[in-house]
Amino acid sequence: MNEPVVEKKLDLSIAHLVKSSGIDLLPREAELLDLLLLRLSNDEISQKIFLSVGTTKNYLTILYKKLNVSNRAELMAFMYALFKKINS
């Protein structure tokens, strides 16, 4: 019953974590980041956010540029470093 609230809080904390590194994310970008961290494919992300795969890829390209990463592996490393920095 409370899952959407928990998910929303997680989204906000992920966006807050990224913002702590000086990067502001738009709500859609924060949503994409959350879905990427769940290791969803582009097709799965597209279905969840009701966009075409092409549009989803365009949003991902913008997100990657904002985070200065080139792919999902670099994104995961970036997020891991942020989590580690916050927890140290």
N, C-alpha and C positions, 0 to 999 in steps of 0.2 A: 504494500500500500504506500509506503514512503519511498519507494525506489526512485521516482522522478525527482524528489527533493534531494536525495542523496546524490544522484547523478548530477543535478544542477550545482550542488555544492562542490563536487569534484571538478566540474567544468570551470567554476569560478576560481578554484584554488590552482588549477593548471594555468589558467589565464593570468592569475596573480603571480604565479611563479615565473612565467615568461616575462611579465611586466617588470618584475624585480630586476631583470637583466637589461632593462631599458628599452624593451620592445613592446609596443602597444599592438594588440590584436583586435581586429574587428570581431563581433560576435560569431559570424560565420567561420572565421579563421580559427577561433577558439573551439568551435564545434568540430571542425575538421581535425584539429590537433587531437582532440579527445578520441575521435574515431580512429585516427592513425595509431594512437597509443594502444588501442584495442586490437591492433594488427589486422584491421579489416582491409580487404582489397578495394581497389577503385570502384569496381562494380557494386560491392556491398555498401560502400560509402554513398555512392550515387543513389542507391535504392533507399537508404535511410534518410537522406536529405532531399529526396525528390528532385534531383537534377540529373541531366544527362552525364554520361561518363566524360565527354569532352569538356563540359563546364566544370565538372569536379576536378579534372586534371588542370584546368586553367587556375582554379582556386589554389590547388596544391602547389603549382609553380610559384604563385605569388607568396604563399606561406613559406615555402622553402627559401625564397629570396629574402624575406623578412628575417628569417632565422639564420641566414647565411649558411645553408646546407644544400647539398645537391641531390640527396636521396633519403630514403627512409632509414637506412642504417646510420647515416650521419645525424638524422633527426633524433633517433633513439640515443645516440651518444651525447648529443647536445642536451637532451632532456635529463639523461642520467647525470651529467655533470652539474646541471642546475639542482637536481634533487640532492646530490651529494654535497654541493656547496651550502644549501639551506640546512642540511642536517648535520653539518660539522661545526 
